[in-house]
Amino acid sequence: MQKNVGTVDALLRITFGLAGLAYCAAQSRHRFPLFMALISAMKVAEGITRFCPMLAIFGMKSRAYSNE
């Protein structure tokens, strides 16, 4: 699994993913927050691993990616 997400992009994914999870924890009575929680958790995982499956499918890398 080769990294295809840049550092800035990874930090943004983690930040907004955690914000989404916090929102879902506060709104736990409805069904929509469950779906949003799954999407948010996926974004946190993408930020931590720095790998995005959708970018890999299209053969792309994020613009801020640097060859490390």
C-alpha positions as CSV (number, residue, x, y, z in Angstrom):
1,M,0.0,0.0,0.0
2,Q,1.8,3.1,-1.3
3,K,1.0,6.5,0.2
4,N,-1.0,8.7,-2.1
5,V,-2.2,11.4,0.4
6,G,-0.1,14.4,1.3
7,T,0.7,15.6,4.8
8,V,-1.6,18.6,4.7
9,D,-4.4,16.6,3.2
10,A,-3.9,13.9,5.8
11,L,-4.1,16.4,8.6
12,L,-7.3,17.9,7.2
13,R,-8.9,14.4,6.8
14,I,-8.1,13.6,10.4
15,T,-9.4,17.0,11.7
16,F,-12.6,16.9,9.8
17,G,-13.1,13.2,10.5
18,L,-12.8,13.7,14.2
19,A,-15.1,16.7,14.1
20,G,-17.7,14.5,12.2
21,L,-17.4,11.8,14.8
22,A,-17.9,14.3,17.6
23,Y,-21.0,15.6,15.9
24,C,-22.3,12.1,15.5
25,A,-21.7,11.3,19.2
26,A,-23.7,14.4,20.2
27,Q,-26.6,13.5,17.8
28,S,-26.9,9.7,18.5
29,R,-30.7,9.5,18.3
30,H,-31.1,9.6,14.5
31,R,-30.0,7.2,11.8
32,F,-28.2,9.8,9.6
33,P,-25.4,10.4,12.2
34,L,-24.6,6.6,12.0
35,F,-23.9,6.9,8.3
36,M,-22.0,10.1,8.8
37,A,-20.0,8.4,11.6
38,L,-18.9,5.6,9.2
39,I,-17.8,8.2,6.6
40,S,-16.0,10.2,9.3
41,A,-14.2,7.1,10.7
42,M,-13.1,6.3,7.1
43,K,-11.6,9.7,6.7
44,V,-9.7,9.5,10.0
45,A,-8.3,6.1,8.8
46,E,-7.3,7.5,5.5
47,G,-5.5,10.4,7.2
48,I,-3.6,8.1,9.6
49,T,-2.6,5.6,6.9
50,R,-2.1,8.4,4.2
51,F,-3.8,6.1,1.7
52,C,-7.1,6.9,-0.1
53,P,-8.7,4.0,-2.0
54,M,-10.6,6.4,-4.4
55,L,-7.4,8.2,-5.4
56,A,-5.7,4.8,-6.0
57,I,-8.6,3.6,-8.2
58,F,-8.2,6.7,-10.4
59,G,-4.4,6.5,-10.3
60,M,-4.1,10.0,-8.7
61,K,-2.2,11.5,-5.7
62,S,-3.2,14.5,-3.7
63,R,-1.6,17.7,-4.9
64,A,0.3,18.3,-1.6
65,Y,1.9,14.8,-1.8
66,S,5.7,14.9,-1.6
67,N,7.9,12.0,-2.5
68,E,9.4,10.8,0.8
